[in-house]
Amino acid sequence: MTISEAEPKLTTPTISQERVLLSTPDVGPLEEEYLLGAFRSGWIAPTGPDLRAFEDELAAKVGVRHAVGLASGTAALHLGLLGLGVQPGDRVVTSTMTFAATANAITYSGAIPVFVDCCSDGNLDPLILHQVLKESSRSGTLPTAIVPVDLLGRPADYGRILPIAAEFDVPVLIDAAESLGSMHEGVPVGSLGRCAAVSFNGNKIMTTSGGGALLTDDSRLAEYAAYLSSQAREPVAHYEHREIGFNYRLSNLLAAVGRAQLTRLESMIERRRQNRTRYADRLASHDGIAVFGAENTHWDNAWLTAILVDESLTGFTASRLGQWLASRGIETRPLWKPMHLQPVFRDAPMVGGQVAEDLFATGLTLPSGSTLSDAQLDRVIEAVDELLCGGPHL
Ligand SMILES: *Cc1c(COP(=O)(O)O)cnc(C)c1O
């Protein structure tokens, strides 16, 4: 008996055994070359020329004067808030429909997050924001900052949010962790507001393995964030400190990976937009399934494609569909569980919440990475078809 005969025979091709994942890092020979180049240059510990070049290239790409490379998007949010003068006991308004990092960063600064509901597009509701600012202005408890979030990469309604914030003179820090490359009326979202935080985590539109950046036109804010990110060290030889700092700087090696990714950002976005179009085209005829954000009026990076499931038409819930897809080796996720439903934030103030709760109950995020093949996308669509056709009664 030969060895190959002794091995168990696969009855199905290997491709159908592969798991289809939600959003995986899209890296290859170019990233390897940049990383190795930085390593061989000797700039390991921890800053260096690739970090400075990455910051300049990133700032140019988004159209801001400064980008400060940091260890994570969460660190960028934290330093952005401190730069806007957020103090312990202050209030910071944000959308309940977000990842915990937004609310965690607010909490690190000692402030209290004030959660507001989202609109049906999943982004901060400007009407509720206006109401909260009017009431808090009257009672003398105006928030120190507003943090809108661009859910799944889609820009929030800045055409309304920014004028409302200006009316009450409250600065806006954009959580653009999911929306690098997205445009609002032709302007990159990272350049709106007083500053914006982006993330280079492994599942985001581009990655440095882990990392983030604070983007701003404000030189004072950028300098302060850079200073706080390196233990608030005064520029003297003996390490003088007047403030509590953090160890939040992005490493030179990871910045080199980011430089390679930046050169490919447009093509990675293009692929994600194609994914969403393919899902929208192929799922359009399915009663009770709508591609979330397909009616988008702004140009976005289509970071993740989600669908909304109307159980009264499909006969199954989003969570049932998620389980079905998992049984077919396909990874999905619900939309973010709203912050006001999270045990850790249960005591935080909240205005509204039903829209976010409905999205959480009906939304499902589908595999959306820029490394997905057409065959993998088709596998997802066919698996959705199968459940809709009532084939399986599990
Ligand atoms: C990913 C993400 C963050 C945090 O970014 P990290 O780099 O993982 O710290 C913050 N806010 C939102 C909305 C995110 O999706």
The ligand as an SDF file (V2000), in Angstrom:
LIG
                    3D

 15 15  0  0  0  0  0  0  0  0999 V2000
  -11.5000   48.9380   15.5300 C   0  0  0  0  0  0  0  0  0  0  0  0
  -12.2280   50.0660   16.1580 C   0  0  0  0  0  0  0  0  0  0  0  0
  -11.6320   50.8570   17.1630 C   0  0  0  0  0  0  0  0  0  0  0  0
  -10.3370   50.5250   17.8250 C   0  0  0  0  0  0  0  0  0  0  0  0
   -9.2330   50.3820   17.0370 O   0  0  0  0  0  0  0  0  0  0  0  0
   -7.9980   49.5000   17.5780 P   0  0  0  0  0  0  0  0  0  0  0  0
   -6.9090   49.8050   16.6260 O   0  0  0  0  0  0  0  0  0  0  0  0
   -8.4400   48.0740   17.5360 O   0  0  0  0  0  0  0  0  0  0  0  0
   -7.6920   49.9510   18.9650 O   0  0  0  0  0  0  0  0  0  0  0  0
  -12.3310   51.9590   17.6260 C   0  0  0  0  0  0  0  0  0  0  0  0
  -13.5470   52.2540   17.1670 N   0  0  0  0  0  0  0  0  0  0  0  0
  -14.1640   51.5060   16.2370 C   0  0  0  0  0  0  0  0  0  0  0  0
  -15.5170   51.9240   15.7730 C   0  0  0  0  0  0  0  0  0  0  0  0
  -13.5320   50.3770   15.7110 C   0  0  0  0  0  0  0  0  0  0  0  0
  -14.1590   49.6170   14.8110 O   0  0  0  0  0  0  0  0  0  0  0  0
  1  2  1  0
  2  3  1  0
  2 14  2  0
  3  4  1  0
  3 10  2  0
  4  5  1  0
  5  6  1  0
  6  7  2  0
  6  8  1  0
  6  9  1  0
 10 11  1  0
 11 12  2  0
 12 13  1  0
 12 14  1  0
 14 15  1  0
M  END
$$$$
